[in-house]
Amino acid sequence: MRLYLILLMFFLFMSGCAQKISNKQELLSDWQAHLDKQARWKANGKLAFISKQSPPSVNFTWQNQGDSKSPDFKLKLTTIFGTQILALTQTKSSAQLDYDGVTYLDVDAQNLLNRLTNLSFPVNDAANWLKGRPQSLNIKYDEFDRIMLASIKDNQGENWQVTYNQYVKKNGVWLPTKLNLVNNNLKIKIKMQIHSWQFN
């Protein structure tokens, strides 16, 4: 009985320590401005396309080097078995799509994606909306000043609604881990789950 009480007190103590450690992560006072300045980062996760023309679920990696004014990124989609579906790269002066064993070139990544694949995905402003900072005049916030709902428009003129369902606190800022994109005109819904964030 005494051993049981000792063990119980030990586990309660350890759980209390774990709770303190998990709550030790504090927000920067200007976390939104700090996050807006972050241009070099990487996100990994899953995409689920709810449409007839698109694959149901894929893994994605987004490697970002720029912002919406000067986009510089690489998007890679793979199957659950690791087989590459496509790799889309945008630099300041050109875009490249590696898809179905063929390399395509253009000046705009969104044009390549829409023209040559069955996937519709607002990539050009993803440097902002993917990290929870969309450029929009139609935004709803929660009690922590995190964006919960926003309307964005891609460079093809398509309207998208972004819903942020879950955030995680990392490096002093809030980062989304679950979000949905909906395009009612194209009848597309995309569910995203972000497993990891890395900032350089």
Secondary structure, 3 states (H helix, E strand, C coil): CHHHHHHHHHHHHHHHHHHHHHHCCCCCCCHHHHHHHCCCEEEEEEEEEECCCCCCEEEEEEEECCCCCCCCEEEEEECCCCCEEEEEEECCCCEEEEECCEEEEECCHHHHHHHHCCCCCCCCCHHHHCCCCCCCCCEEECCCCCEEEEEEECCCCCEEEEEEEEEEEECCEEEEEEEEEEECCCCEEEEEEEEEEEEC
